[in-house]
Amino acid sequence: MAETNNVNYSEDSIKSLDWREHIRLRPGMYIGKLGDGSAYDDGIYVLVKEIIDNSIDEHVMGYGKTIDIKITEHRVEVRDYGRGIPLGKVVDCVSKINTGGKYDSGAFQKSVGLNGVGTKAVNALSNYFKVQSVREGVTKIAEFEKGILNNDAAEQPSKERNGTFIAFEPDNTIFKNYHFRPEYLQEQLWNYAFLNAGLTINYNGQKYFSQNGLLDLLRHKTDEESLRYPLIHLKGNDIEISMSHSNQYGEEYYSFVNGQYTTQGGTHLAAFREAVVKTVREFYKKEFDAADIRASIVAAISVRVQEPVFESQTKTKLGSLNVAPEGASMRSFVNDFVKKYLDDFLHKNPTTADALLKRILQSERERKEIAGIKKLANDRAKKANMHNRKLRDCRVHRTDEKNDARHNTTLFITEGDSASGSITKSRDVQLQAVFSLRGKPLNCFGLTKKIVYENEEFNLLQHALNIEDGIEGLRYNRIVIATDADVDGMHIRLLLLTFFLQFFPELVRNGHVYILETPLFRVRNKKETQYCYTDTERQKAIKKLGPKPEITRFKGLGEISPEEFAGFIGEDIRLEPVILQKETQIAKLLNYFMGKNTPERQRFIIENLKVEKDLAEQIA
């Protein structure tokens, strides 16, 4: 007989949360994953975006050509010079769901923020939130704490220019141990500048400005010397594209809707990829394989539509229900534009057309050369997947779109059995997988993609990640290199990064690759234990714990017990993202570190070597 549940289900069981409580209880519904700022898509950057989007929308409507932004590790300030929030609605606009000016399509024709939630989410998730509006010589200020109004000042005269000022500090009980990384913010702000030609953004004393839109974006993102032909730049009503082909592996795309960076693409990007293939086939009158046409492409596309439909509140993927200008489907709108303008461009620029043809034919040759070994390797990988001793998989994957936890799926790449054993025993089997290396992987610098299939370890890693045909099917959101902090461990890191940068650079560009930071020291007395990641932290721990604490130096991951390891890969995990700076050119970077320029590297090491005495003086 079933056991009776004694919990009383009555009217008192039904709870109605106000807007603030709901956002704070379910923040992931509004800003995606939380995070500490180590990933480009962590929630604190979504908060910044929500505020700046409002200022951008003012600029797009023709009000304000400058936005001033100041961001420190824990505080954000944004000042625009648009029309300013209507003074009587300042409080409502930042604290009442479904209140805003963007429901009137006449006022905001092609805006990103149409749901009236963004600014309210920032308010609710901040320890401190301030909004100030200036309109025609009058200003209104309101201040909040975790969404609760605690200062509703009366309107005052003001000599400031019209516009809106917002300052906030994310709630450190929700975003634990967070800090803003300038590298991510800079990329975010450059994208705003590229998509809004003529707009000036002043960020922490640095000016962000673009005159040529997506052409400037690809100049910023690529090494123009490595491109097979000069960047193509095509612009129409509500659509803009820029593209070229390079010598790298994979496909590289930057897609935008109404100025929103759709990192997961969507219908506009799918239509563009399809349109390029169709146009190229018709131009050359040859049925090239689609993979050969798109291999090594680097491209950007931006569209503007009324009332865009995204697949989530964080707006990273455009949905399928969008109607392009003049009532066309997104697919036909993009297809028609690319077919007309790209075809015209290739007819008018025979040198570019010839260079594009050579790149396609090269990709075709490379694909055919490895076809045989690729089939054998894939068959071998399928058999290994039945009983893959290298991979201890998890249950949730990045491709499980209905599972909110997919953002935290992680693959640890470890060296040796002892380190793999510690992580395997202490990991979260729902979200964390482990791939175990056998010794040092091959230095693949300068080798062709054929080696990915010939080398069993690389091939199994490629299949574990599911990235053979691009990163759309990537099974883990975070790829974490977990090696010892010694010379051998550092070398393995370099070898793995060489593999990813050489053959799958989009994994690094899209912020999926990290280095696991593990403690170097354990300092403890009878009452307390502290783990230290640097010598400075060790010194502080010694002072705090008193005379003669026990100090353990961890030399390798295998020395850390599974019980201890659980604390380093759980909620407080410390990850160092692998970030490609604007000026980083992959070919030159790999050639310097992994090529045969030993004298040059040797000279650098000798000139920058710190001897034990210097280190001792620094510590003292």
C-alpha positions in Angstrom: 0.0 0.0 0.0 1.3 3.5 -0.9 2.6 5.5 2.0 0.3 8.4 2.9 1.8 11.9 2.5 0.9 13.9 5.6 1.9 17.3 4.1 -1.3 19.5 4.0 -1.8 20.9 0.4 -4.1 23.9 0.9 -4.5 27.5 -0.1 -1.6 28.4 2.1 0.7 26.2 0.0 0.2 28.4 -3.0 2.8 31.3 -3.0 2.9 34.4 -5.2 6.3 35.9 -5.5 6.8 39.6 -6.4 9.0 40.5 -9.3 12.1 41.0 -7.1 11.8 37.7 -5.3 11.2 35.7 -8.5 14.3 37.1 -10.2 16.5 36.4 -7.1 15.0 32.9 -6.6 15.5 32.0 -10.3 18.2 34.2 -11.7 19.2 31.7 -14.4 15.8 32.3 -16.1 16.8 35.9 -16.7 20.6 36.0 -17.1 21.6 32.4 -17.9 24.4 31.0 -15.8 25.8 32.9 -12.8 29.6 32.3 -12.7 32.4 34.4 -11.2 33.4 36.3 -14.3 35.9 33.7 -15.6 33.7 32.9 -18.6 32.6 35.5 -21.2 29.0 34.5 -20.9 28.8 34.6 -17.1 25.9 36.5 -15.6 27.8 39.6 -14.5 28.5 40.4 -18.2 24.8 39.9 -19.1 24.0 42.5 -16.4 26.4 45.0 -18.1 24.9 44.2 -21.5 21.3 44.8 -20.3 22.2 48.3 -19.1 24.3 49.3 -22.2 21.6 47.9 -24.5 19.2 50.6 -23.4 21.8 53.3 -24.2 22.5 51.7 -27.5 18.8 51.7 -28.4 18.7 55.4 -27.7 21.6 55.9 -30.1 20.0 53.8 -32.8 16.9 56.0 -32.5 19.1 59.0 -33.1 19.6 60.3 -29.6 23.1 60.5 -28.2 26.4 59.8 -30.0 28.5 59.0 -26.8 28.3 56.6 -24.0 30.6 56.9 -21.0 31.4 53.6 -19.1 33.5 53.0 -16.0 33.9 49.5 -14.6 36.1 48.4 -11.7 36.4 44.9 -10.4 33.0 45.1 -8.6 31.1 48.2 -9.8 29.6 49.4 -13.1 28.7 52.9 -14.1 27.0 53.8 -17.5 26.1 57.3 -18.6 24.4 58.0 -22.0 23.3 61.2 -23.5 20.0 60.2 -25.0 16.5 61.5 -24.0 16.6 60.3 -20.4 13.9 58.2 -18.8 10.7 60.2 -18.3 11.1 61.6 -14.8 7.7 60.4 -13.5 8.6 56.8 -14.5 12.2 56.5 -13.3 11.3 54.1 -10.4 8.8 52.1 -12.4 11.2 51.6 -15.4 13.8 49.8 -13.2 11.5 48.0 -10.7 8.2 47.0 -12.4 8.1 44.1 -14.8 6.6 44.8 -18.2 7.1 48.5 -17.8 9.2 50.3 -20.4 9.2 52.4 -23.6 9.9 49.6 -26.0 6.4 48.2 -26.4 5.6 51.2 -28.6 7.2 50.0 -31.9 7.1 53.6 -33.1 9.5 54.7 -30.4 11.8 51.7 -30.6 11.6 50.2 -34.1 14.4 47.6 -34.0 15.4 47.2 -30.3 16.9 44.2 -28.5 15.3 44.7 -25.2 11.5 44.3 -25.8 10.4 42.4 -22.7 10.8 45.0 -20.0 12.8 42.6 -17.8 16.6 43.4 -18.3 17.1 46.5 -16.1 14.8 45.1 -13.4 16.9 41.9 -13.3 20.1 44.0 -12.8 18.3 45.9 -10.0 17.1 42.8 -8.3 20.5 41.1 -8.5 22.6 44.0 -7.2 23.7 44.9 -3.7 23.4 48.6 -4.8 21.6 50.1 -7.8 21.3 53.7 -8.7 19.4 55.3 -11.6 19.4 59.0 -12.5 17.6 60.7 -15.4 18.2 64.2 -16.7 15.5 65.8 -18.9 15.4 69.5 -19.9 17.2 70.9 -16.9 15.5 68.6 -14.3 17.0 65.4 -12.7 15.5 62.5 -10.8 17.5 60.0 -8.7 16.4 56.7 -7.1 18.5 54.1 -5.2 17.8 50.4 -4.5 19.3 47.6 -2.5 18.6 44.1 -3.9 15.7 45.5 -5.7 14.2 47.3 -2.7 13.8 51.1 -3.1 15.6 52.9 -0.2 16.0 56.4 -1.7 13.3 58.1 -3.9 14.6 61.6 -4.1 12.5 64.5 -5.2 13.1 66.1 -8.6 15.9 68.7 -8.7 17.2 71.4 -11.1 20.2 70.2 -13.1 22.7 71.7 -15.5 23.8 68.3 -16.8 23.0 67.2 -20.4 20.0 65.0 -21.0 20.4 61.3 -20.6 20.5 58.4 -18.1 23.1 57.4 -15.6 23.0 53.9 -14.0 25.4 52.5 -11.4 25.3 49.0 -9.9 27.3 46.5 -7.8 26.3 42.8 -8.4 25.2 40.9 -5.3 28.2 38.9 -4.1 25.9 36.4 -2.4 24.6 35.4 -5.8 27.8 35.9 -7.9 30.3 34.4 -5.5 34.0 35.5 -5.7 33.2 37.5 -8.9 35.3 40.1 -10.6 35.0 41.7 -14.1 37.7 40.7 -16.6 38.8 43.6 -18.8 39.4 41.3 -21.8 35.8 40.2 -21.9 34.5 43.7 -21.4 36.7 45.1 -24.2 35.4 42.6 -26.7 31.9 43.3 -25.7 32.4 47.1 -26.1 34.2 46.7 -29.4 31.2 44.7 -30.8 28.9 47.6 -29.8 31.2 50.0 -31.6 31.4 47.9 -34.8 27.7 47.5 -34.9 26.9 51.1 -34.4 29.2 53.0 -36.7 29.7 56.6 -35.6 29.0 55.8 -31.9 31.8 56.7 -29.4 32.1 54.6 -26.3 34.5 55.8 -23.6 35.5 53.0 -21.3 37.9 53.5 -18.4 39.7 56.2 -20.4 39.9 54.3 -23.6 37.9 55.3 -26.8 36.0 52.7 -28.8 34.9 53.9 -32.2 34.3 52.4 -35.7 33.6 54.0 -39.0 33.3 50.9 -41.2 31.1 48.5 -39.2 31.6 44.8 -39.8 34.7 45.5 -42.0 36.4 46.9 -38.9 35.1 44.0 -36.8 36.9 41.4 -39.0 40.0 43.6 -39.2 40.0 43.5 -35.4 39.4 39.7 -35.2 41.7 38.5 -37.9 45.3 38.7 -39.0 44.8 40.3 -42.4 48.1 39.0 -43.7 46.8 35.4 -43.3 43.6 36.0 -45.4 43.5 34.5 -48.8 41.8 37.6 -50.3 40.9 41.1 -49.0 37.8 41.3 -46.8 34.5 41.5 -48.7 32.1 44.1 -47.2 28.5 44.2 -48.3 25.8 46.4 -46.8 22.0 46.7 -47.5 18.9 47.8 -45.7 18.8 46.0 -42.3 21.6 43.6 -43.3 25.4 43.8 -43.4 28.0 41.1 -44.0 31.8 40.9 -44.2 33.8 37.8 -45.1 37.0 36.2 -46.3 38.8 32.9 -46.2 42.0 32.2 -44.2 44.5 29.3 -43.7 43.1 28.1 -40.4 40.9 25.0 -39.8 37.2 25.3 -39.1 34.6 28.0 -39.7 34.6 31.3 -37.8 31.4 33.4 -37.6 30.3 36.5 -35.7 26.5 36.9 -35.9 24.3 39.8 -34.6 20.6 40.7 -34.4 19.7 44.3 -33.6 23.2 44.7 -32.2 22.9 41.6 -30.0 25.8 39.2 -30.3 24.1 35.8 -31.0 26.9 33.6 -29.9 24.9 30.5 -30.7 23.8 31.7 -34.1 20.2 31.0 -35.2 18.1 31.3 -38.3 20.1 34.3 -39.7 23.4 32.5 -39.5 22.0 29.2 -40.8 20.6 31.2 -43.8 23.9 32.9 -44.4 25.9 29.6 -44.4 23.4 28.1 -46.8 23.4 31.2 -49.1 27.2 31.4 -49.4 27.3 27.7 -50.6 24.5 28.3 -53.0 25.9 31.5 -54.5 29.4 30.1 -54.9 28.1 26.9 -56.6 26.1 29.0 -59.1 29.0 31.5 -59.7 31.5 28.8 -60.5 28.9 26.5 -62.1 30.2 23.5 -60.1 28.6 21.5 -57.3 31.4 21.9 -54.7 31.0 20.1 -51.4 29.5 22.6 -48.9 32.3 21.7 -46.4 34.9 22.7 -49.0 33.3 26.0 -49.7 33.0 26.9 -46.0 36.3 25.5 -44.8 38.5 28.3 -43.3 35.8 30.9 -43.8 35.8 33.9 -41.5 32.6 36.0 -41.6 30.3 38.4 -39.8 26.6 39.0 -40.4 24.3 41.6 -38.8 20.5 41.9 -39.3 17.9 44.2 -37.9 14.3 43.0 -37.5 11.3 44.3 -35.7 10.4 42.4 -32.5 13.1 39.7 -32.8 12.2 36.3 -31.2 15.1 34.7 -29.4 15.2 31.2 -27.9 16.0 32.4 -24.4 16.0 35.5 -22.2 19.8 35.9 -22.7 19.2 36.3 -26.5 22.2 34.3 -27.7 20.3 32.4 -30.5 17.7 33.8 -32.9 14.6 31.7 -33.1 12.7 30.4 -36.2 9.6 32.6 -35.9 11.2 35.8 -37.1 9.9 37.9 -40.0 12.5 39.8 -41.9 11.8 43.3 -43.4 8.9 43.5 -45.9 7.4 40.3 -44.5 10.0 37.9 -46.0 11.2 34.9 -44.0 14.7 35.3 -42.5 16.0 32.5 -44.8 14.8 34.1 -48.1 15.8 37.6 -46.9 19.4 36.6 -46.3 19.5 34.3 -49.3 18.3 37.0 -51.7 20.8 39.5 -50.4 23.8 37.2 -50.5 22.9 35.9 -54.0 22.6 39.4 -55.5 25.5 41.2 -53.7 28.1 38.5 -53.3 27.5 37.3 -56.9 27.9 40.9 -58.2 31.1 41.4 -56.1 32.7 38.2 -57.5 31.9 39.2 -61.1 33.4 42.7 -60.5 36.5 41.4 -58.6 38.0 38.5 -60.6 41.2 38.5 -58.5 39.2 37.8 -55.4 37.1 35.2 -57.3 40.2 33.4 -58.4 41.7 33.4 -54.8 38.4 32.0 -53.4 38.4 29.2 -56.0 42.0 28.2 -55.1 41.0 28.1 -51.4 38.0 25.8 -52.2 40.1 23.5 -54.4 42.8 23.3 -51.7 40.1 22.3 -49.1 38.8 19.7 -51.5 42.2 18.2 -52.0 42.9 18.1 -48.2 39.5 16.5 -47.6 40.1 13.7 -50.2 43.7 13.1 -48.9 42.5 12.2 -45.4 39.2 10.5 -46.4 40.7 7.0 -46.1 42.5 7.4 -42.7 39.4 9.4 -41.5 37.1 6.5 -42.1 39.4 4.0 -40.3 39.9 6.4 -37.4 36.2 7.0 -37.0 35.5 3.3 -37.1 38.1 2.8 -34.4 36.7 5.7 -32.3 33.2 4.2 -32.5 34.5 0.9 -31.2 36.4 2.7 -28.4 33.2 4.6 -27.5 31.6 1.3 -26.6 34.3 0.9 -23.9 36.4 4.1 -23.8 38.7 3.7 -20.9 40.1 7.2 -21.5 36.7 8.9 -21.0 34.6 8.9 -17.8 31.5 10.6 -19.1 28.9 12.7 -17.2 25.1 12.4 -17.6 24.2 16.0 -18.8 25.8 17.5 -21.9 25.9 20.9 -23.4 23.7 19.8 -26.2 20.8 19.0 -23.8 19.0 22.2 -24.6 16.1 21.6 -22.1 18.5 21.3 -19.2 19.6 24.6 -17.6 22.6 22.9 -16.0 24.2 22.3 -19.4 26.1 25.6 -19.1 28.2 24.0 -16.3 29.1 20.8 -18.1 32.9 20.3 -17.9 35.5 17.9 -19.4 38.7 17.7 -17.3 41.7 16.6 -19.4 44.2 15.1 -17.0 47.6 13.4 -17.2 48.2 10.0 -15.7 46.2 7.6 -13.6 46.7 9.1 -10.2 45.4 12.6 -11.2 42.5 11.1 -13.2 41.7 8.9 -10.2 41.5 11.9 -7.8 39.2 13.9 -10.1 37.0 10.8 -11.0 36.3 10.0 -7.4 35.5 13.5 -6.4 33.7 14.9 -9.5 30.0 15.6 -9.9 28.9 12.7 -12.2 26.0 14.7 -13.5 28.1 17.6 -15.0 31.8 16.7 -14.9 33.6 14.2 -17.2 37.2 13.2 -17.2 39.5 12.4 -20.2 42.8 10.8 -19.2 46.0 11.3 -21.3 48.7 8.7 -21.6 51.8 10.7 -21.0 52.6 13.7 -23.1 50.6 14.2 -26.3 52.3 14.8 -29.6 53.5 18.3 -30.6 51.3 18.8 -33.6 52.6 22.2 -34.6 53.0 22.5 -38.4 51.2 19.1 -39.0 48.1 18.8 -41.1 44.7 17.7 -39.8 45.5 14.2 -41.0 47.4 13.7 -37.7 44.1 14.2 -35.7 42.9 10.9 -37.3 46.3 9.1 -37.3 47.0 9.8 -33.6 44.7 7.6 -31.5 44.7 10.0 -28.5 43.8 13.1 -30.5 41.1 11.2 -32.4 39.5 9.9 -29.2 39.6 13.4 -27.7 38.0 14.9 -30.8 35.2 12.3 -30.6 34.7 12.8 -26.9 34.2 16.5 -27.5 32.1 15.8 -30.7 33.8 18.6 -32.6 34.8 16.9 -35.8 32.3 18.8 -37.9 32.4 22.1 -35.9 31.6 23.2 -32.4 27.8 23.2 -32.7 27.7 19.7 -31.3 30.3 20.3 -28.6 29.3 18.1 -25.6 30.9 20.1 -22.8 30.6 23.9 -22.2 34.0 24.0 -20.5 37.2 22.1 -21.5 39.5 22.3 -18.5 43.2 21.3 -18.8 44.0 19.9 -15.4 47.8 19.2 -15.1 50.4 19.4 -12.4 51.9 22.8 -11.8 55.4 21.6 -12.6 57.6 21.7 -15.7 56.0 18.6 -17.2 52.5 19.8 -16.4 53.2 23.1 -18.1 54.6 21.3 -21.2 51.4 19.2 -21.5 49.3 22.4 -21.3 51.3 23.9 -24.2 50.9 20.7 -26.2 47.2 20.6 -25.7 46.8 24.3 -26.4 48.7 23.8 -29.6 46.3 21.0 -30.6 43.2 23.2 -30.0 44.7 26.4 -31.6 46.0 24.5 -34.6 42.9 22.5 -35.5 40.0 23.9 -33.4 40.7 27.6 -32.8 37.0 28.3 -32.5 37.0 26.5 -29.1 39.4 29.0 -27.7 37.8 32.0 -29.5 34.4 31.1 -28.1 35.7 30.8 -24.5 35.4 27.1 -24.0 39.0 26.3 -22.9 40.4 26.8 -19.4 43.3 25.9 -17.1 42.4 24.4 -13.7 44.0 26.2 -10.8 44.9 23.9 -8.0 46.4 24.9 -4.6 50.1 24.9 -4.2 50.0 24.8 -0.4 47.8 23.5 2.5 48.3 25.5 5.7 46.6 24.2 8.8 46.5 24.1 12.6 44.3 21.9 14.8 41.2 24.2 14.3 41.4 25.4 10.7 42.7 24.5 7.2 43.5 26.9 4.4 44.4 26.1 0.8 46.7 28.6 -0.9 47.1 29.1 -4.6 50.1 31.5 -4.5 53.0 32.2 -2.1 51.3 35.5 -1.1 48.2 33.5 0.0 50.5 31.1 1.9 52.1 34.0 3.8 48.7 35.4 4.8 47.5 32.0 6.0 50.6 31.6 8.2 50.0 35.0 9.8 46.3 34.1 10.3 46.8 30.6 11.8 49.5 31.6 14.3 52.9 30.1 15.1 54.2 27.0 13.4 51.2 25.7 11.4 51.6 22.6 9.4 52.5 23.4 5.7 52.1 20.9 2.9 53.4 21.7 -0.6 51.4 19.9 -3.3 53.6 18.8 -6.2 51.0 17.0 -8.2 47.3 16.5 -8.5 47.7 12.8 -7.5 48.9 13.9 -4.1 45.6 15.6 -3.3 43.1 13.2 -1.7 39.7 12.8 -3.5 38.0 14.3 -0.4 40.1 17.5 -0.6 39.9 17.6 -4.4 36.1 17.8 -4.2 36.5 21.3 -2.8 38.6 22.5 -5.7 36.4 21.4 -8.5 33.0 22.2 -6.9 31.2 25.6 -6.4 34.5 27.4 -5.6 36.4 26.0 -8.6 39.1 28.4 -9.8 39.5 28.5 -13.6 41.9 30.6 -15.7 40.3 31.2 -19.1 42.5 30.9 -22.2 41.9 34.2 -24.0 43.1 35.3 -27.4 43.9 39.0 -27.4 43.1 41.2 -30.4 46.7 41.3 -31.4 47.3 37.6 -30.9 48.1 35.9 -34.3 47.8 32.1 -33.8 50.3 31.1 -36.5 53.0 33.4 -35.0 52.1 32.5 -31.5 52.5 28.7 -32.1 55.6 29.2 -34.2 57.3 31.1 -31.3 56.4 28.6 -28.6 56.2 25.3 -30.5 58.3 25.8 -33.6 62.0 25.2 -34.2 63.2 28.7 -33.2 65.1 27.4 -30.2 67.8 30.2 -30.1 65.1 32.9 -30.0 63.2 31.2 -27.1 66.5 30.5 -25.3 67.5 34.2 -25.5 64.1 35.2 -24.1 64.4 32.8 -21.2 67.9 33.9 -20.3 66.9 37.6 -20.5 63.8 37.1 -18.3 65.2 34.4 -15.9 64.7 35.1 -12.2 67.2 33.4 -9.9 66.3 32.1 -6.5 67.8 35.2 -4.7 65.5 37.5 -6.7 62.4 35.4 -5.8 63.4 35.4 -2.2 63.7 39.2 -2.2 60.3 39.5 -3.8 58.7 37.3 -1.2 60.4 39.2 1.6 
